[in-house]
């Protein structure tokens, strides 16, 4: 998993509440288990029409936002099914940070496991960041310091649970975290073999 420390990127505005994972990554594309190559399918129903042509009015199809690395969005982002393809597609597109007033819990957990930072902020702060995004301005997200720097000079603090912050800063997924304890796991297994050989 890629580490997340500091991100400076264009922020894209998506001021819609309750965007579910089927909108982020449609169920008809769930046949793959590959994490790469899913960016073109992100928000497929919003980005493309029935003939597969880009909808020019959708934010990520506009020239200013094609390289966006931050998404500023509405309440309860990522609700619906727990498909991990949604953060895979976001990451593959280039989105490394999502700012919202609230996230669905399972989606937020899947994002952490894939190197995407989800930041929850009060509505008034999201509104100011949304104004920056509507102008295609760059935001700087510093996870180490837990602040977002706006172009106007305002610094917006945010909080992230210590365990999540540590995982993102170190780039550790669940497997990496488990492998930290390899020696103790091996010692335990040897002890079990000696004391409970019938297991």
PAZAPA-4460 file (N, C-alpha, C; in steps of 0.05 Angstrom, whole numbers, plus 32768, in hexadecimal, padded with zeros to 4 digits):
% residues 199
    n_x    n_y    n_z   ca_x   ca_y   ca_z    c_x    c_y    c_z   seq   type   mol
   8011   7FE8   8000   8000   8000   8000   8012   8019   8000     1      X     A
   800B   802D   7FF0   801A   8045   7FEF   8016   8056   8008     2      X     A
   802C   8062   8012   802A   8073   8029   801B   808D   8022     3      X     A
   800E   8098   8036   8002   80B2   8033   800E   80C4   8048     4      X     A
   801C   80D9   803F   8027   80EC   8052   801C   8108   804C     5      X     A
   8025   8113   8035   801B   812E   802D   8011   812C   8010     6      X     A
   7FFB   8138   800A   7FEF   8138   7FEF   7FE8   8154   7FE8     7      X     A
   7FF3   815E   7FD2   7FEC   8178   7FC7   7FE0   8172   7FAB     8      X     A
   7FC6   8178   7FA8   7FB9   8171   7F8F   7FA0   8182   7F8B     9      X     A
   7F97   8182   7F72   7F7E   818F   7F6B   7F67   8180   7F79    10      X     A
   7F55   818F   7F84   7F3D   8184   7F91   7F25   8186   7F7E    11      X     A
   7F17   8170   7F7B   7EFF   8170   7F6A   7EE6   8171   7F7B    12      X     A
   7ED2   8182   7F74   7EBA   8184   7F84   7EA4   8170   7F7B    13      X     A
   7E99   8161   7F8D   7E83   814F   7F87   7E6E   8152   7F9E    14      X     A
   7E60   8169   7F9E   7E4F   8170   7FB5   7E34   8161   7FB5    15      X     A
   7E36   8147   7FB6   7E1E   8136   7FB7   7E1F   8124   7FD0    16      X     A
   7E08   8122   7FDD   7E06   8111   7FF5   7E00   80F4   7FEE    17      X     A
   7E08   80E2   7FFF   7E00   80C5   7FFD   7E08   80B9   7FE2    18      X     A
   7E20   80BE   7FD9   7E2A   80B0   7FC1   7E33   8094   7FCA    19      X     A
   7E25   8080   7FBE   7E2B   8065   7FC7   7E40   8057   7FB6    20      X     A
   7E49   8040   7FBE   7E5F   8033   7FB1   7E57   8029   7F95    21      X     A
   7E3D   8026   7F90   7E35   801E   7F75   7E38   8035   7F61    22      X     A
   7E36   804D   7F6B   7E3B   8065   7F5B   7E5A   8068   7F57    23      X     A
   7E69   8064   7F6C   7E86   8066   7F6A   7E91   8051   7F58    24      X     A
   7E88   8038   7F5B   7E91   8022   7F4A   7E7A   800F   7F45    25      X     A
   7E6D   8011   7F2D   7E55   8002   7F27   7E58   7FE3   7F2A    26      X     A
   7E43   7FD7   7F35   7E44   7FBA   7F39   7E49   7FA9   7F21    27      X     A
   7E41   7FB3   7F09   7E45   7FA3   7EF1   7E62   7F9F   7EEA    28      X     A
   7E74   7FAE   7EF7   7E91   7FAB   7EF1   7E9F   7F9C   7F07    29      X     A
   7E91   7F8E   7F19   7E9D   7F81   7F2F   7EAB   7F66   7F29    30      X     A
   7EAC   7F5F   7F10   7EB7   7F44   7F08   7ED5   7F43   7F0C    31      X     A
   7EE3   7F59   7F0E   7F00   7F58   7F10   7F08   7F59   7F2E    32      X     A
   7F20   7F4D   7F33   7F2B   7F4F   7F4E   7F46   7F5D   7F4C    33      X     A
   7F4C   7F6A   7F35   7F64   7F7A   7F32   7F5F   7F96   7F3D    34      X     A
   7F73   7FA0   7F4B   7F71   7FBB   7F56   7F78   7FD1   7F41    35      X     A
   7F88   7FCA   7F2D   7F91   7FDE   7F1A   7F7E   7FDF   7F02    36      X     A
   7F7E   7FF6   7EF5   7F6E   7FF9   7EDC   7F51   7FFF   7EE1    37      X     A
   7F49   8005   7EFA   7F2D   800B   7F00   7F26   8028   7EFF    38      X     A
   7F3A   803A   7EFD   7F35   8056   7EFC   7F21   805F   7EE7    39      X     A
   7F23   8054   7ECE   7F10   805C   7EB9   7EF3   8054   7EC0    40      X     A
   7EEF   8042   7ED3   7ED3   803A   7EDB   7EC8   804A   7EF2    41      X     A
   7ED9   805B   7EFE   7ED0   806B   7F15   7EB9   807E   7F0D    42      X     A
   7EA4   807D   7F1D   7E8C   808E   7F18   7E82   808A   7EFB    43      X     A
   7E83   8071   7EF2   7E7D   806C   7ED6   7E63   8077   7ECC    44      X     A
   7E4E   8073   7EDB   7E33   807C   7ED3   7E31   809B   7ED3    45      X     A
   7E41   80A8   7EE2   7E42   80C6   7EE2   7E54   80D1   7ECD    46      X     A
   7E6A   80C3   7EC8   7E7E   80CD   7EB5   7E77   80C8   7E98    47      X     A
   7E68   80B2   7E93   7E63   80AA   7E77   7E45   80A6   7E72    48      X     A
   7E3D   80AC   7E59   7E21   80A7   7E52   7E1C   808B   7E49    49      X     A
   7E04   8085   7E3F   7DFD   806A   7E37   7E0E   805F   7E1F    50      X     A
   7E1A   8071   7E10   7E2A   806A   7DF9   7E48   8068   7E00    51      X     A
   7E4E   806D   7E1A   7E6A   806C   7E23   7E79   8086   7E1E    52      X     A
   7E6A   809B   7E17   7E77   80B5   7E12   7E79   80C5   7E2C    53      X     A
   7E8E   80D3   7E30   7E91   80E4   7E48   7E7B   80F9   7E4A    54      X     A
   7E71   80FC   7E62   7E5F   8112   7E68   7E70   812B   7E6F    55      X     A
   7E71   813F   7E5D   7E83   8155   7E62   7E7E   8165   7E7B    56      X     A
   7E65   8163   7E86   7E5E   8173   7E9D   7E67   8166   7EB8    57      X     A
   7E6E   814C   7EB7   7E76   813E   7ED0   7E92   8148   7ED8    58      X     A
   7E95   814D   7EF2   7EAD   815B   7EFB   7EC7   814E   7EF3    59      X     A
   7ECA   8134   7EF5   7EE3   8127   7EEF   7EE9   8125   7ED1    60      X     A
   7ED6   812D   7EC0   7EDA   812F   7EA3   7EE3   814A   7E9B    61      X     A
   7EE2   815E   7EAD   7EEA   8179   7EA6   7F09   817A   7EA7    62      X     A
   7F15   8188   7E94   7F32   8189   7E92   7F40   8190   7EAD    63      X     A
   7F35   81A2   7EBC   7F42   81AB   7ED5   7F43   8195   7EEA    64      X     A
   7F32   8181   7EE7   7F30   816D   7EFD   7F39   8151   7EF4    65      X     A
   7F43   814E   7EDC   7F4B   8133   7ED3   7F62   8127   7EE3    66      X     A
   7F72   8139   7EF0   7F88   812F   7F00   7F83   8134   7F1E    67      X     A
   7F6A   8137   7F26   7F63   813D   7F42   7F6D   8126   7F54    68      X     A
   7F78   812E   7F6B   7F81   811A   7F7E   7F71   811B   7F98    69      X     A
   7F5F   812F   7F9A   7F4F   8133   7FB2   7F32   8136   7FA9    70      X     A
   7F20   812A   7FB8   7F03   812C   7FB2   7EF6   8138   7FCA    71      X     A
   7EE7   814E   7FC6   7ED7   815B   7FDB   7EBA   8155   7FD5    72      X     A
   7EAD   8147   7FE7   7E93   813C   7FE1   7E7F   813F   7FF8    73      X     A
   7E67   8135   7FF4   7E51   8138   8007   7E51   8124   801D    74      X     A
   7E3B   8124   802C   7E37   8113   8043   7E34   80F6   803C    75      X     A
   7E3E   80E4   804E   7E3A   80C7   804C   7E45   80BB   8032    76      X     A
   7E5D   80C4   802B   7E6A   80BA   8012   7E72   809D   8016    77      X     A
   7E6C   808D   8001   7E74   8071   8002   7E61   805E   8010    78      X     A
   7E48   8067   8012   7E33   8055   801E   7E2C   803F   800B    79      X     A
   7E1C   802C   8013   7E14   8016   8002   7E25   7FFD   8007    80      X     A
   7E2A   7FED   7FF3   7E39   7FD4   7FF7   7E56   7FDA   7FFE    81      X     A
   7E63   7FC5   8008   7E7E   7FC9   8012   7E94   7FC3   7FFD    82      X     A
   7E8D   7FC3   7FE4   7EA0   7FBB   7FCF   7EBA   7FCB   7FD1    83      X     A
   7ED1   7FBD   7FD1   7EEB   7FCA   7FD2   7EF3   7FD6   7FB7    84      X     A
   7EE4   7FCE   7FA2   7EEA   7FD9   7F88   7EE7   7FF8   7F87    85      X     A
   7ED6   8002   7F99   7ED2   8020   7F99   7EEC   802E   7FA0    86      X     A
   7EF9   8028   7FB7   7F13   8035   7FBB   7F28   802D   7FA7    87      X     A
   7F27   8015   7F9D   7F3B   800E   7F88   7F39   8021   7F70    88      X     A
   7F20   8026   7F68   7F1C   8037   7F50   7F24   8054   7F57    89      X     A
   7F1D   805E   7F6E   7F25   8079   7F77   7F43   807B   7F76    90      X     A
   7F51   8068   7F82   7F6E   8069   7F83   7F7A   8068   7F67    91      X     A
   7F70   8056   7F56   7F7A   8053   7F3B   7F76   806C   7F2B    92      X     A
   7F61   807A   7F30   7F5C   8094   7F22   7F70   80A9   7F2C    93      X     A
   7F78   80A7   7F45   7F8B   80BA   7F50   7F81   80C9   7F68    94      X     A
   7F6A   80C2   7F72   7F5F   80CE   7F8A   7F6C   80C1   7FA3    95      X     A
   7F7A   80D2   7FB3   7F88   80C8   7FCB   7F7C   80D3   7FE4    96      X     A
   7F6A   80E6   7FE2   7F5D   80F2   7FFA   7F41   80FA   7FF3    97      X     A
   7F2F   80F4   8006   7F12   80FC   8003   7F0A   810C   801B    98      X     A
   7EFE   8123   8017   7EF5   8135   802C   7ED7   8135   802C    99      X     A
   7ECB   8130   8043   7EAE   812F   8045   7EA5   8135   8062   100      X     A
   7E8B   8139   8065   7E80   813B   8080   7E7B   8120   808D   101      X     A
   7E7D   810B   807D   7E79   80F0   8088   7E7C   80DA   8073   102      X     A
   7E85   80C3   807C   7E8A   80AC   806B   7E7C   8093   8076   103      X     A
   7E75   8081   8064   7E6C   8067   806D   7E84   8058   8079   104      X     A
   7E7F   804B   808F   7E95   803F   809F   7EA6   802B   808F   105      X     A
   7E98   8018   8081   7EA7   8003   8073   7EB6   800F   805C   106      X     A
   7EAB   8022   804E   7EB9   802F   8038   7ED2   803D   8042   107      X     A
   7ECF   804C   8058   7EE6   805A   8063   7EFC   8047   806B   108      X     A
   7EF5   8030   8077   7F08   801B   807D   7F16   8010   8065   109      X     A
   7F07   800B   8050   7F13   8002   8037   7F26   8016   802B   110      X     A
   7F1F   802F   802E   7F31   8044   8023   7F4C   8044   8032   111      X     A
   7F4B   8042   804D   7F64   8041   805C   7F75   8029   8053   112      X     A
   7F69   8012   804E   7F77   7FFA   8045   7F83   7FFD   802A   113      X     A
   7F7B   8012   801B   7F86   8016   8000   7F94   8031   7FFD   114      X     A
   7F9C   803D   8014   7FAC   8055   8013   7F9E   806F   800D   115      X     A
   7F83   806F   8011   7F74   8088   800D   7F6C   8094   8028   116      X     A
   7F71   80AD   802B   7F6A   80BB   8044   7F4E   80C7   8042   117      X     A
   7F3D   80BF   8055   7F22   80CB   8057   7F22   80DE   806E   118      X     A
   7F1C   80F7   8069   7F1B   810C   807E   7EFF   8116   8082   119      X     A
   7EF6   8114   809B   7EDB   811D   80A2   7EDD   8139   80AF   120      X     A
   7ECE   814C   80A5   7ECF   8167   80AF   7EB2   8172   80B2   121      X     A
   7EAF   8186   80C3   7E95   8193   80C6   7E8B   81A0   80AB   122      X     A
   7E71   81A2   80A8   7E66   81AE   808F   7E72   81C9   8087   123      X     A
   7E77   81DA   809A   7E81   81F5   8094   7E9D   81F3   8087   124      X     A
   7EAD   81E1   8091   7EC9   81DE   8086   7EC8   81D1   806B   125      X     A
   7EB6   81BD   8068   7EB3   81B0   804E   7EAA   81C5   8039   126      X     A
   7E98   81D7   8041   7E8D   81EB   802F   7EA4   81FD   8025   127      X     A
   7EB7   8204   8036   7ECD   8215   802E   7EE0   8206   801B   128      X     A
   7EE5   81ED   8021   7EF6   81DC   8010   7EE8   81D7   7FF5   129      X     A
   7ECD   81D5   7FF6   7EBE   81D1   7FDD   7EC1   81E9   7FCB   130      X     A
   7EC2   8201   7FD6   7EC6   8219   7FC7   7EE1   8218   7FB8   131      X     A
   7EF5   820F   7FC7   7F10   820C   7FBA   7F0E   81F8   7FA3   132      X     A
   7F01   81E2   7FA8   7EFF   81CD   7F94   7EF0   81D7   7F7B   133      X     A
   7EDB   81E7   7F7F   7ECB   81F1   7F69   7EDC   8204   7F57   134      X     A
   7EF2   820E   7F62   7F04   821F   7F52   7F1D   820E   7F48   135      X     A
   7F1C   81F4   7F4C   7F32   81E2   7F44   7F4C   81EA   7F51   136      X     A
   7F4B   81F2   7F6A   7F63   81FA   7F78   7F71   81E2   7F85   137      X     A
   7F8A   81E6   7F8B   7F9A   81D1   7F98   7F97   81D3   7FB6   138      X     A
   7F93   81BC   7FC3   7F94   81BA   7FE0   7FAC   81A9   7FE8   139      X     A
   7FB6   81AF   7FFF   7FCD   819F   800A   7FC3   8191   8023   140      X     A
   7FC4   8176   8023   7FBC   8166   803A   7FD4   815B   8047   141      X     A
   7FD8   8161   8060   7FF0   8158   806F   7FE6   8146   8085   142      X     A
   7FEA   812C   8081   7FE0   8118   8095   7FF2   8118   80AE   143      X     A
   800B   811D   80AA   801D   811E   80C1   8014   8133   80D5   144      X     A
   800E   814B   80CA   8006   8162   80DB   7FE7   8163   80DF   145      X     A
   7FD9   8153   80CF   7FBB   8152   80D0   7FAF   816D   80CA   146      X     A
   7FB8   8179   80B4   7FAD   8193   80AB   7FA9   8193   808D   147      X     A
   7F96   81A3   8084   7F92   81A9   8068   7F98   81C6   8063   148      X     A
   7FAA   81CC   8050   7FB1   81E7   804A   7FA2   81F0   8031   149      X     A
   7F92   8206   8035   7F83   8212   801F   7F94   8226   8010   150      X     A
   7F8E   822C   7FF7   7F9D   8240   7FE8   7F9C   825C   7FF4   151      X     A
   7F86   8262   8003   7F84   827C   800F   7F95   827F   8028   152      X     A
   7FA2   8269   8031   7FB3   826A   8048   7FA7   825F   8061   153      X     A
   7F8D   825A   8061   7F80   824D   8078   7F8A   8231   807C   154      X     A
   7F8E   8229   8094   7F96   820E   809B   7F7F   8200   80A9   155      X     A
   7F75   81EB   809E   7F5E   81DD   80A9   7F68   81C3   80B7   156      X     A
   7F66   81C2   80D1   7F6E   81AA   80E0   7F59   8194   80DD   157      X     A
   7F63   817B   80DE   7F50   8164   80DE   7F5B   814F   80F0   158      X     A
   7F4A   813D   80F8   7F52   8127   810A   7F4F   810C   80FC   159      X     A
   7F62   80FB   8100   7F61   80DF   80F6   7F69   80CD   810D   160      X     A
   7F5B   80B7   8111   7F63   80A4   8127   7F80   809C   8124   161      X     A
   7F8D   809A   813B   7FAA   8095   813B   7FB2   807C   812B   162      X     A
   7FA2   8067   812D   7FA9   804E   8120   7FA7   8051   8101   163      X     A
   7F93   8060   80F8   7F90   8065   80DB   7FA6   8077   80D1   164      X     A
   7FAD   808B   80E0   7FC3   809D   80D9   7FDD   808E   80D6   165      X     A
   7FE2   807C   80EA   7FFB   806C   80E9   7FFC   805A   80D1   166      X     A
   7FE5   804D   80CB   7FE5   803B   80B3   7FEA   804A   809A   167      X     A
   7FDD   8061   8096   7FE1   8070   807D   7FFD   807B   807B   168      X     A
   8007   8086   8090   8022   8091   8090   8037   807C   808A   169      X     A
   8033   8064   8094   8046   804E   8090   8041   803E   8077   170      X     A
   8029   8041   806B   8022   8031   8054   801D   8014   805A   171      X     A
   8013   800E   8072   800F   7FF2   807A   7FF3   7FEA   8076   172      X     A
   7FEF   7FD4   8067   7FD4   7FC8   8065   7FD2   7FB2   807A   173      X     A
   7FBB   7FA4   807A   7FB6   7F90   808F   7FCC   7F7A   808F   174      X     A
   7FD5   7F72   8078   7FE9   7F5D   8076   8003   7F67   8082   175      X     A
   800B   7F7E   807B   8024   7F8A   8086   8023   7F8C   80A4   176      X     A
   800C   7F94   80AE   8008   7F97   80CB   800C   7F7C   80D9   177      X     A
   8000   7F67   80CD   8002   7F4C   80D8   801F   7F42   80D7   178      X     A
   802D   7F48   80C1   8048   7F3E   80BE   805C   7F4B   80D2   179      X     A
   8054   7F61   80DD   8065   7F6D   80F2   8069   7F5A   810A   180      X     A
   8056   7F48   810D   8056   7F36   8124   805E   7F1A   811C   181      X     A
   806C   7F17   8105   8074   7EFD   80FB   8083   7EEC   810F   182      X     A
   8097   7EF8   811C   80A7   7EE9   812F   8096   7EDF   8146   183      X     A
   8085   7EF0   8151   8074   7EE7   8168   8060   7ED2   815F   184      X     A
   8056   7ED5   8146   8044   7EC0   813C   8052   7EA6   8139   185      X     A
   806A   7EA6   812E   807A   7E8D   812B   8081   7E81   8145   186      X     A
   8088   7E92   8159   808E   7E88   8174   8076   7E7A   8180   187      X     A
   805F   7E87   817D   8046   7E7C   8187   8040   7E61   817A   188      X     A
   8043   7E5F   8160   803E   7E46   8152   8051   7E30   815C   189      X     A
   806A   7E36   8160   807D   7E22   816A   8075   7E19   8186   190      X     A
   806D   7E2C   8196   8064   7E26   81B2   804C   7E13   81B1   191      X     A
   8039   7E19   819F   8022   7E08   819D   8029   7DEB   8194   192      X     A
   803C   7DE9   8182   8045   7DCF   8178   8051   7DBF   818F   193      X     A
   8060   7DCC   81A1   806C   7DBE   81B7   8058   7DB6   81CC   194      X     A
   8046   7DC8   81D3   8034   7DC4   81E9   8019   7DB6   81E1   195      X     A
   8011   7DBB   81C9   7FF7   7DAF   81BF   7FFB   7DA2   81A4   196      X     A
   800C   7D8D   81A3   8014   7D82   8188   7FFD   7D76   8179   197      X     A
   7FE6   7D71   8186   7FCF   7D65   8178   7FBF   7D79   8168   198      X     A
   7FC4   7D93   816C   7FB5   7DA7   815E   7FBE   7DA9   8141   199      X     A
***
